[in-house]
Amino acid sequence: MIIKILLNCIMGYLEVTIEGYYIERFINMCRKKQIMIWHLKRKKEIQLDFRIAIQDFKEVCRIAKKTKCKIKITAKKGFPFLLNRYKKRKAFFIFLILIVFLTLLSSYFVWNVEIVEESGQELENIAQDIEEAGLKTGQWKSSVDSKEVINKIRLKRNDIAWMGIELKGTNAIVKIVKADEKPEIIDEQEYCNIIADKAGIITKINAQAGTANVKVGDTVNVGDTLINGWMEGKFTGIRYVHSKGEIEAKVWHTKYKNIPYDTLERIETGNIEKQYTIKLNNFKINLHKGVSKFKIYDTIENENKMKLFSDFYLPISIIQTIHKEIQEQPKTYQIEEAKQVGIKQLQEELDKEIENKESIVGKNINTYEKEGSVDVYVTYEVLENIGTNEKIVF
């Protein structure tokens, strides 16, 4: 039934109104003749609207005559009537065909490269590297060699654990799993020491294999040996091993900022200006004239790519540029106020840098007043594992 209706919509159908006292008899006779009528709407007791296929109209007229009903065509719908309506408008018709052709042609190209990174971890310059490896917008889908692109990226970067490319419609979906930063792995059969990769004060040391070279409370620098890769026995003498152990130390993360007493404070006025640009692949058409009317402003740019379906992008996008007006007003801090501003900014930076907040065991704040400004230092004391393997070379 549904398939027949869809076919009739393509081949053309009629919207019809019938009036009479024997509408039920008319419907029964249509069913008996296997004439499909659909979208029935009864307006009055003696009036009915419905749709029929073009080829059934003559037979419906005969049935209407037999049932003493008046029939009238109210609308003609479907592709044949659309062609007939615009056959005199050649320019429009040619333009319509051109759009359909270009849309079909565009399906053979990649018009969007979507990068999906696991857990929202951002990799620096990854979009540029993918483009240089051979996957970019505007290229034939058949020319995309996914394996070659992946191999080039993996050879160039060591911060990717896994990468996959999937082509859907005109969309290329690049999925990336970031690799954890790990020290150089030394074979278990190789002899090695454990050395410090950060400066700090030892808080815990547990030598499982090898000989501890430091004790709790010792201060160490980068490169100092923490556990030697050898053991000495009374009867066996010195023998070399692949040292293992846990070394925890208190390390320091320090940030510095100079805060002037007299500065300019940036305040948004609430006035905004929107500008639009049409982008056809790499060609841009500005829909605005001149530069912004604001003297000082912040700019936010959003690009919305046009698409027909979820993964069928077109080589057309609308770029919206928003300018937010900024006023710079003189601001004078008192000494203590300047210190608090600096402390707050530095603590926010350190909080972002240190993921495990439970490992923070102390905070030190130092300020130094100068002429016209104040220097602020904030230091976090953090417990971290500082040991890394170093191969013993004889």
BATIGU-256741 format. One record per residue (C-alpha): residue number from 1; residue in three letters; x negated, z negated, y negated. Coordinates in steps of 0.001 Angstrom, whole numbers, plus 500000, padded with zeros to 6 digits. Layout:
% BATIGU-256741
<rokol NUM; "ALA"; <X; Z; Y>>
...
***
This chain:
% BATIGU-256741
<rokol 1; "MET"; <500000; 500000; 500000>>
<rokol 2; "ILE"; <497297; 498929; 497498>>
<rokol 3; "ILE"; <495103; 501915; 498427>>
<rokol 4; "LYS"; <498017; 504302; 497843>>
<rokol 5; "ILE"; <498681; 502774; 494434>>
<rokol 6; "LEU"; <495008; 503145; 493461>>
<rokol 7; "LEU"; <495003; 506781; 494594>>
<rokol 8; "ASN"; <498130; 507468; 492581>>
<rokol 9; "CYS"; <496495; 505908; 489519>>
<rokol 10; "ILE"; <493614; 508355; 489905>>
<rokol 11; "MET"; <495796; 511382; 490691>>
<rokol 12; "GLY"; <498371; 510422; 488065>>
<rokol 13; "TYR"; <501715; 508625; 488038>>
<rokol 14; "LEU"; <504909; 508362; 485940>>
<rokol 15; "GLU"; <506565; 505365; 484341>>
<rokol 16; "VAL"; <510322; 505879; 484756>>
<rokol 17; "THR"; <513537; 504199; 483557>>
<rokol 18; "ILE"; <516774; 504578; 485507>>
<rokol 19; "GLU"; <520274; 503505; 484430>>
<rokol 20; "GLY"; <523411; 503269; 486532>>
<rokol 21; "TYR"; <525759; 501042; 488513>>
<rokol 22; "TYR"; <524247; 501932; 491894>>
<rokol 23; "ILE"; <520592; 500957; 491400>>
<rokol 24; "GLU"; <520404; 499063; 494742>>
<rokol 25; "ARG"; <521671; 502155; 496547>>
<rokol 26; "PHE"; <519063; 504239; 494685>>
<rokol 27; "ILE"; <516253; 501911; 495835>>
<rokol 28; "ASN"; <517481; 501959; 499456>>
<rokol 29; "MET"; <517607; 505763; 499497>>
<rokol 30; "CYS"; <514036; 505946; 498103>>
<rokol 31; "ARG"; <512821; 503678; 500897>>
<rokol 32; "LYS"; <514679; 505762; 503476>>
<rokol 33; "LYS"; <512930; 508878; 502161>>
<rokol 34; "GLN"; <509604; 506920; 502233>>
<rokol 35; "ILE"; <509125; 507356; 498502>>
<rokol 36; "MET"; <506838; 504637; 497179>>
<rokol 37; "ILE"; <507991; 502945; 493986>>
<rokol 38; "TRP"; <506131; 500020; 492476>>
<rokol 39; "HIS"; <505886; 497747; 489435>>
<rokol 40; "LEU"; <509670; 497269; 489392>>
<rokol 41; "LYS"; <511089; 495509; 486312>>
<rokol 42; "ARG"; <514793; 494972; 485868>>
<rokol 43; "LYS"; <515753; 494796; 482182>>
<rokol 44; "LYS"; <519550; 494783; 482465>>
<rokol 45; "GLU"; <522093; 494790; 485270>>
<rokol 46; "ILE"; <522212; 498569; 485107>>
<rokol 47; "GLN"; <518621; 499367; 484052>>
<rokol 48; "LEU"; <515395; 499409; 486053>>
<rokol 49; "ASP"; <511818; 500371; 485142>>
<rokol 50; "PHE"; <509347; 501439; 487853>>
<rokol 51; "ARG"; <506417; 503715; 488642>>
<rokol 52; "ILE"; <506232; 506701; 490987>>
<rokol 53; "ALA"; <503718; 509353; 492007>>
<rokol 54; "ILE"; <503946; 512729; 490230>>
<rokol 55; "GLN"; <504770; 514621; 493444>>
<rokol 56; "ASP"; <507772; 512339; 494170>>
<rokol 57; "PHE"; <509526; 512897; 490846>>
<rokol 58; "LYS"; <511680; 515879; 491910>>
<rokol 59; "GLU"; <512978; 514044; 494984>>
<rokol 60; "VAL"; <513678; 510935; 492900>>
<rokol 61; "CYS"; <515725; 513075; 490485>>
<rokol 62; "ARG"; <517867; 514333; 493425>>
<rokol 63; "ILE"; <518463; 510762; 494606>>
<rokol 64; "ALA"; <519372; 509681; 491059>>
<rokol 65; "LYS"; <521905; 512513; 490855>>
<rokol 66; "LYS"; <523469; 511482; 494177>>
<rokol 67; "THR"; <523739; 507838; 493037>>
<rokol 68; "LYS"; <525106; 508880; 489615>>
<rokol 69; "CYS"; <522154; 507340; 487764>>
<rokol 70; "LYS"; <520398; 508628; 484666>>
<rokol 71; "ILE"; <516627; 508954; 484927>>
<rokol 72; "LYS"; <514070; 509302; 482141>>
<rokol 73; "ILE"; <510256; 509495; 482004>>
<rokol 74; "THR"; <508873; 506904; 479560>>
<rokol 75; "ALA"; <505137; 507467; 480056>>
<rokol 76; "LYS"; <502621; 509618; 481909>>
<rokol 77; "LYS"; <499506; 507830; 483134>>
<rokol 78; "GLY"; <496369; 508630; 485099>>
<rokol 79; "PHE"; <493271; 510784; 484944>>
<rokol 80; "PRO"; <494991; 514232; 484880>>
<rokol 81; "PHE"; <497042; 513293; 481818>>
<rokol 82; "LEU"; <493948; 511831; 480134>>
<rokol 83; "LEU"; <492144; 515147; 480603>>
<rokol 84; "ASN"; <495121; 517038; 479258>>
<rokol 85; "ARG"; <495327; 514761; 476208>>
<rokol 86; "TYR"; <491708; 515303; 475220>>
<rokol 87; "LYS"; <491199; 518914; 476298>>
<rokol 88; "LYS"; <491473; 520049; 472673>>
<rokol 89; "ARG"; <488972; 517413; 471543>>
<rokol 90; "LYS"; <485937; 519045; 473072>>
<rokol 91; "ALA"; <483394; 516962; 471195>>
<rokol 92; "PHE"; <484968; 513725; 472410>>
<rokol 93; "PHE"; <485235; 514999; 475958>>
<rokol 94; "ILE"; <481606; 516175; 476004>>
<rokol 95; "PHE"; <480510; 512815; 474566>>
<rokol 96; "LEU"; <482498; 510983; 477275>>
<rokol 97; "ILE"; <480890; 513056; 480031>>
<rokol 98; "LEU"; <477453; 512476; 478464>>
<rokol 99; "ILE"; <477972; 508698; 478453>>
<rokol 100; "VAL"; <479036; 508729; 482114>>
<rokol 101; "PHE"; <476026; 510896; 483014>>
<rokol 102; "LEU"; <473561; 508672; 481129>>
<rokol 103; "THR"; <475064; 505546; 482692>>
<rokol 104; "LEU"; <474631; 506999; 486179>>
<rokol 105; "LEU"; <471105; 508161; 485314>>
<rokol 106; "SER"; <470152; 504731; 483953>>
<rokol 107; "SER"; <470946; 503175; 487336>>
<rokol 108; "TYR"; <467701; 504698; 488646>>
<rokol 109; "PHE"; <465583; 502736; 486158>>
<rokol 110; "VAL"; <464539; 499096; 485695>>
<rokol 111; "TRP"; <465990; 497869; 482392>>
<rokol 112; "ASN"; <465423; 494132; 482760>>
<rokol 113; "VAL"; <462704; 491994; 484316>>
<rokol 114; "GLU"; <464015; 488502; 485055>>
<rokol 115; "ILE"; <461365; 485867; 485818>>
<rokol 116; "VAL"; <462621; 482890; 487829>>
<rokol 117; "GLU"; <460106; 480038; 487990>>
<rokol 118; "GLU"; <460657; 477134; 490409>>
<rokol 119; "SER"; <461783; 473864; 488788>>
<rokol 120; "GLY"; <461569; 475468; 485338>>
<rokol 121; "GLN"; <457753; 475325; 485360>>
<rokol 122; "GLU"; <456460; 477833; 482812>>
<rokol 123; "LEU"; <453366; 479899; 483524>>
<rokol 124; "GLU"; <451445; 481084; 480481>>
<rokol 125; "ASN"; <451328; 484883; 479881>>
<rokol 126; "ILE"; <453052; 485597; 483207>>
<rokol 127; "ALA"; <455387; 488225; 481669>>
<rokol 128; "GLN"; <452421; 490132; 480231>>
<rokol 129; "ASP"; <450532; 489971; 483547>>
<rokol 130; "ILE"; <453568; 491308; 485440>>
<rokol 131; "GLU"; <453846; 494231; 483036>>
<rokol 132; "GLU"; <450132; 495032; 483326>>
<rokol 133; "ALA"; <450424; 494864; 487126>>
<rokol 134; "GLY"; <452950; 497720; 487075>>
<rokol 135; "LEU"; <456434; 496253; 486666>>
<rokol 136; "LYS"; <458029; 496872; 483281>>
<rokol 137; "THR"; <461294; 497959; 481730>>
<rokol 138; "GLY"; <462000; 501669; 481515>>
<rokol 139; "GLN"; <460292; 502750; 484743>>
<rokol 140; "TRP"; <461807; 504447; 487795>>
<rokol 141; "LYS"; <462892; 501950; 490445>>
<rokol 142; "SER"; <461413; 504184; 493139>>
<rokol 143; "SER"; <457975; 503888; 491479>>
<rokol 144; "VAL"; <457953; 500083; 491694>>
<rokol 145; "ASP"; <455515; 499011; 494418>>
<rokol 146; "SER"; <456425; 495345; 494867>>
<rokol 147; "LYS"; <453545; 494583; 497233>>
<rokol 148; "GLU"; <450981; 496092; 494886>>
<rokol 149; "VAL"; <452344; 494161; 491895>>
<rokol 150; "ILE"; <452297; 490889; 493850>>
<rokol 151; "ASN"; <448741; 491500; 495124>>
<rokol 152; "LYS"; <447449; 492244; 491610>>
<rokol 153; "ILE"; <449041; 489067; 490219>>
<rokol 154; "ARG"; <447743; 486902; 493077>>
<rokol 155; "LEU"; <444212; 488284; 492645>>
<rokol 156; "LYS"; <444281; 487696; 488902>>
<rokol 157; "ARG"; <445798; 484200; 488917>>
<rokol 158; "ASN"; <445195; 481162; 491102>>
<rokol 159; "ASP"; <448135; 479132; 489762>>
<rokol 160; "ILE"; <450763; 480926; 491891>>
<rokol 161; "ALA"; <451565; 479708; 495410>>
<rokol 162; "TRP"; <454232; 482330; 496218>>
<rokol 163; "MET"; <455757; 485360; 494522>>
<rokol 164; "GLY"; <458588; 487725; 495430>>
<rokol 165; "ILE"; <460251; 490730; 493741>>
<rokol 166; "GLU"; <463863; 491821; 494332>>
<rokol 167; "LEU"; <465525; 494886; 492775>>
<rokol 168; "LYS"; <469251; 494487; 492104>>
<rokol 169; "GLY"; <471005; 497219; 490162>>
<rokol 170; "THR"; <468806; 497817; 487116>>
<rokol 171; "ASN"; <467478; 494251; 487247>>
<rokol 172; "ALA"; <464096; 493273; 488733>>
<rokol 173; "ILE"; <464123; 489598; 489741>>
<rokol 174; "VAL"; <460637; 488081; 489996>>
<rokol 175; "LYS"; <460627; 484703; 491770>>
<rokol 176; "ILE"; <457539; 482527; 491368>>
<rokol 177; "VAL"; <456447; 479220; 492871>>
<rokol 178; "LYS"; <453701; 477518; 490902>>
<rokol 179; "ALA"; <450675; 476275; 492859>>
<rokol 180; "ASP"; <449663; 472642; 492606>>
<rokol 181; "GLU"; <446255; 472116; 491046>>
<rokol 182; "LYS"; <443976; 470959; 493835>>
<rokol 183; "PRO"; <440229; 470357; 493979>>
<rokol 184; "GLU"; <438009; 472630; 496022>>
<rokol 185; "ILE"; <438700; 472001; 499689>>
<rokol 186; "ILE"; <435591; 471176; 501692>>
<rokol 187; "ASP"; <435686; 471641; 505460>>
<rokol 188; "GLU"; <435955; 468411; 507475>>
<rokol 189; "GLN"; <432702; 469336; 509240>>
<rokol 190; "GLU"; <430789; 469515; 505921>>
<rokol 191; "TYR"; <428984; 466471; 504489>>
<rokol 192; "CYS"; <430185; 465425; 501046>>
<rokol 193; "ASN"; <430213; 462625; 498476>>
<rokol 194; "ILE"; <433174; 461534; 496405>>
<rokol 195; "ILE"; <432445; 461696; 492669>>
<rokol 196; "ALA"; <434406; 460776; 489538>>
<rokol 197; "ASP"; <436304; 463585; 487793>>
<rokol 198; "LYS"; <437256; 461248; 484897>>
<rokol 199; "ALA"; <435624; 458380; 483041>>
<rokol 200; "GLY"; <437159; 454940; 483567>>
<rokol 201; "ILE"; <436920; 451401; 484910>>
<rokol 202; "ILE"; <437295; 451027; 488685>>
<rokol 203; "THR"; <440380; 448988; 489661>>
<rokol 204; "LYS"; <440501; 449740; 493372>>
<rokol 205; "ILE"; <438107; 451307; 495900>>
<rokol 206; "ASN"; <438614; 451759; 499618>>
<rokol 207; "ALA"; <435832; 453636; 501445>>
<rokol 208; "GLN"; <437284; 454914; 504743>>
<rokol 209; "ALA"; <434226; 457019; 505572>>
<rokol 210; "GLY"; <430940; 456802; 503723>>
<rokol 211; "THR"; <429329; 454041; 501650>>
<rokol 212; "ALA"; <430878; 452739; 498416>>
<rokol 213; "ASN"; <428502; 453188; 495498>>
<rokol 214; "VAL"; <430586; 451248; 492948>>
<rokol 215; "LYS"; <432710; 448135; 492909>>
<rokol 216; "VAL"; <435864; 446988; 491129>>
<rokol 217; "GLY"; <435155; 446438; 487437>>
<rokol 218; "ASP"; <432367; 449030; 487166>>
<rokol 219; "THR"; <432540; 451606; 484380>>
<rokol 220; "VAL"; <431945; 455170; 485560>>
<rokol 221; "ASN"; <431550; 458542; 483846>>
<rokol 222; "VAL"; <432423; 462039; 484979>>
<rokol 223; "GLY"; <430121; 463091; 487823>>
<rokol 224; "ASP"; <429107; 459576; 488921>>
<rokol 225; "THR"; <429035; 459096; 492703>>
<rokol 226; "LEU"; <431778; 456738; 493872>>
<rokol 227; "ILE"; <431380; 456981; 497654>>
<rokol 228; "ASN"; <428176; 458284; 499218>>
<rokol 229; "GLY"; <428461; 460750; 502075>>
<rokol 230; "TRP"; <426272; 458737; 504401>>
<rokol 231; "MET"; <426425; 455525; 506430>>
<rokol 232; "GLU"; <423580; 453314; 507651>>
<rokol 233; "GLY"; <423654; 451364; 510876>>
<rokol 234; "LYS"; <421238; 448802; 512244>>
<rokol 235; "PHE"; <420494; 450854; 515334>>
<rokol 236; "THR"; <421651; 454332; 514290>>
<rokol 237; "GLY"; <419852; 454538; 510962>>
<rokol 238; "ILE"; <421255; 456835; 508263>>
<rokol 239; "ARG"; <423820; 459439; 509306>>
<rokol 240; "TYR"; <425683; 461791; 507004>>
<rokol 241; "VAL"; <429493; 462015; 506968>>
<rokol 242; "HIS"; <432387; 463711; 505237>>
<rokol 243; "SER"; <433241; 460821; 502914>>
<rokol 244; "LYS"; <436845; 459701; 502539>>
<rokol 245; "GLY"; <438471; 456992; 500477>>
<rokol 246; "GLU"; <440825; 455974; 497712>>
<rokol 247; "ILE"; <439488; 455276; 494241>>
<rokol 248; "GLU"; <441741; 454133; 491439>>
<rokol 249; "ALA"; <440533; 453578; 487890>>
<rokol 250; "LYS"; <441854; 452738; 484466>>
<rokol 251; "VAL"; <441360; 455816; 482271>>
<rokol 252; "TRP"; <442140; 456456; 478627>>
<rokol 253; "HIS"; <444267; 459142; 476953>>
<rokol 254; "THR"; <443681; 459206; 473198>>
<rokol 255; "LYS"; <445425; 461178; 470425>>
<rokol 256; "TYR"; <444504; 461358; 466745>>
<rokol 257; "LYS"; <446406; 462377; 463618>>
<rokol 258; "ASN"; <445759; 462195; 459888>>
<rokol 259; "ILE"; <448851; 461358; 457808>>
<rokol 260; "PRO"; <448594; 462016; 454029>>
<rokol 261; "TYR"; <450514; 459676; 451741>>
<rokol 262; "ASP"; <451745; 462583; 449610>>
<rokol 263; "THR"; <453297; 465445; 451545>>
<rokol 264; "LEU"; <456096; 467998; 451481>>
<rokol 265; "GLU"; <459156; 467243; 453596>>
<rokol 266; "ARG"; <460983; 470228; 455107>>
<rokol 267; "ILE"; <464783; 469874; 454957>>
<rokol 268; "GLU"; <467388; 472383; 456190>>
<rokol 269; "THR"; <469923; 473215; 453472>>
<rokol 270; "GLY"; <472577; 474401; 455921>>
<rokol 271; "ASN"; <472485; 477949; 454538>>
<rokol 272; "ILE"; <471884; 480619; 457170>>
<rokol 273; "GLU"; <471470; 484374; 457147>>
<rokol 274; "LYS"; <472146; 486615; 460154>>
<rokol 275; "GLN"; <470580; 490025; 460697>>
<rokol 276; "TYR"; <471143; 492416; 463579>>
<rokol 277; "THR"; <468988; 495075; 465206>>
<rokol 278; "ILE"; <469907; 497562; 467930>>
<rokol 279; "LYS"; <467137; 498061; 470476>>
<rokol 280; "LEU"; <467135; 501203; 472628>>
<rokol 281; "ASN"; <464428; 500453; 475185>>
<rokol 282; "ASN"; <461407; 500190; 472807>>
<rokol 283; "PHE"; <463036; 501896; 469809>>
<rokol 284; "LYS"; <464633; 499625; 467164>>
<rokol 285; "ILE"; <467344; 500403; 464613>>
<rokol 286; "ASN"; <467686; 497790; 461861>>
<rokol 287; "LEU"; <471248; 497190; 460699>>
<rokol 288; "HIS"; <470071; 495252; 457655>>
<rokol 289; "LYS"; <468193; 496129; 454499>>
<rokol 290; "GLY"; <465160; 494413; 453041>>
<rokol 291; "VAL"; <463786; 490963; 453788>>
<rokol 292; "SER"; <465478; 487585; 453722>>
<rokol 293; "LYS"; <466908; 486330; 450444>>
<rokol 294; "PHE"; <465515; 482857; 451182>>
<rokol 295; "LYS"; <462075; 481915; 449844>>
<rokol 296; "ILE"; <461319; 479428; 452628>>
<rokol 297; "TYR"; <463025; 479646; 455993>>
<rokol 298; "ASP"; <462712; 479169; 459744>>
<rokol 299; "THR"; <463542; 482098; 462010>>
<rokol 300; "ILE"; <465331; 482084; 465368>>
<rokol 301; "GLU"; <465588; 485362; 467298>>
<rokol 302; "ASN"; <467983; 485962; 470203>>
<rokol 303; "GLU"; <468068; 489166; 472252>>
<rokol 304; "ASN"; <471242; 489943; 474218>>
<rokol 305; "LYS"; <470862; 492762; 476708>>
<rokol 306; "MET"; <473976; 494808; 477407>>
<rokol 307; "LYS"; <475120; 495076; 481007>>
<rokol 308; "LEU"; <478099; 496459; 482899>>
<rokol 309; "PHE"; <477879; 494027; 485820>>
<rokol 310; "SER"; <475816; 490955; 486656>>
<rokol 311; "ASP"; <472718; 492978; 487658>>
<rokol 312; "PHE"; <473432; 496357; 486028>>
<rokol 313; "TYR"; <471594; 496222; 482709>>
<rokol 314; "LEU"; <471608; 499058; 480178>>
<rokol 315; "PRO"; <468632; 500116; 478022>>
<rokol 316; "ILE"; <470477; 498749; 474994>>
<rokol 317; "SER"; <470238; 495281; 473495>>
<rokol 318; "ILE"; <471386; 493550; 470331>>
<rokol 319; "ILE"; <468804; 491374; 468586>>
<rokol 320; "GLN"; <470267; 488637; 466388>>
<rokol 321; "THR"; <467848; 487158; 463858>>
<rokol 322; "ILE"; <468918; 483909; 462203>>
<rokol 323; "HIS"; <467134; 482665; 459084>>
<rokol 324; "LYS"; <467664; 478989; 458223>>
<rokol 325; "GLU"; <466892; 478115; 454624>>
<rokol 326; "ILE"; <464363; 475323; 454135>>
<rokol 327; "GLN"; <463741; 473205; 451076>>
<rokol 328; "GLU"; <460386; 471512; 450633>>
<rokol 329; "GLN"; <460676; 468247; 448771>>
<rokol 330; "PRO"; <457793; 465991; 447742>>
<rokol 331; "LYS"; <457593; 462928; 449951>>
<rokol 332; "THR"; <455439; 459858; 449318>>
<rokol 333; "TYR"; <454777; 457418; 452150>>
<rokol 334; "GLN"; <453836; 453825; 451692>>
<rokol 335; "ILE"; <450791; 452818; 453739>>
<rokol 336; "GLU"; <452759; 451096; 456510>>
<rokol 337; "GLU"; <455343; 453880; 456574>>
<rokol 338; "ALA"; <452593; 456512; 457003>>
<rokol 339; "LYS"; <451136; 454507; 459884>>
<rokol 340; "GLN"; <454507; 454320; 461657>>
<rokol 341; "VAL"; <455086; 458071; 461243>>
<rokol 342; "GLY"; <451699; 458824; 462828>>
<rokol 343; "ILE"; <452180; 456315; 465639>>
<rokol 344; "LYS"; <455611; 457729; 466522>>
<rokol 345; "GLN"; <454353; 461331; 466609>>
<rokol 346; "LEU"; <451328; 460501; 468754>>
<rokol 347; "GLN"; <453332; 458403; 471211>>
<rokol 348; "GLU"; <455787; 461271; 471690>>
<rokol 349; "GLU"; <452882; 463618; 472462>>
<rokol 350; "LEU"; <451336; 461192; 474965>>
<rokol 351; "ASP"; <454689; 460522; 476650>>
<rokol 352; "LYS"; <455042; 464266; 477303>>
<rokol 353; "GLU"; <451472; 464479; 478624>>
<rokol 354; "ILE"; <451730; 461578; 481114>>
<rokol 355; "GLU"; <454391; 462263; 483759>>
<rokol 356; "ASN"; <454218; 458940; 485646>>
<rokol 357; "LYS"; <455240; 456349; 483039>>
<rokol 358; "GLU"; <454818; 453495; 485551>>
<rokol 359; "SER"; <451069; 454149; 485666>>
<rokol 360; "ILE"; <450716; 453191; 481969>>
<rokol 361; "VAL"; <449239; 449689; 481858>>
<rokol 362; "GLY"; <448335; 449358; 478187>>
<rokol 363; "LYS"; <448604; 450877; 474720>>
<rokol 364; "ASN"; <446085; 450531; 471906>>
<rokol 365; "ILE"; <446833; 451539; 468319>>
<rokol 366; "ASN"; <444173; 451773; 465616>>
<rokol 367; "THR"; <444685; 452828; 462006>>
<rokol 368; "TYR"; <442098; 453393; 459298>>
<rokol 369; "GLU"; <443169; 453550; 455675>>
<rokol 370; "LYS"; <441477; 456188; 453525>>
<rokol 371; "GLU"; <441918; 457433; 450012>>
<rokol 372; "GLY"; <445118; 459503; 450047>>
<rokol 373; "SER"; <445754; 459273; 453786>>
<rokol 374; "VAL"; <445550; 457195; 456934>>
<rokol 375; "ASP"; <443892; 458034; 460263>>
<rokol 376; "VAL"; <445943; 457018; 463301>>
<rokol 377; "TYR"; <444606; 456691; 466852>>
<rokol 378; "VAL"; <446871; 455918; 469821>>
<rokol 379; "THR"; <445332; 455274; 473244>>
<rokol 380; "TYR"; <447203; 454852; 476547>>
<rokol 381; "GLU"; <445475; 453027; 479405>>
<rokol 382; "VAL"; <446603; 454676; 482640>>
<rokol 383; "LEU"; <445890; 453992; 486327>>
<rokol 384; "GLU"; <444855; 457227; 488045>>
<rokol 385; "ASN"; <443041; 458458; 491133>>
<rokol 386; "ILE"; <439710; 459811; 489894>>
<rokol 387; "GLY"; <437865; 460830; 493081>>
<rokol 388; "THR"; <437021; 464412; 494067>>
<rokol 389; "ASN"; <434792; 465818; 496822>>
<rokol 390; "GLU"; <431305; 467189; 496173>>
<rokol 391; "LYS"; <429422; 468963; 498943>>
<rokol 392; "ILE"; <426016; 467550; 499864>>
<rokol 393; "VAL"; <423337; 470234; 499593>>
<rokol 394; "PHE"; <420069; 469532; 501436>>
***
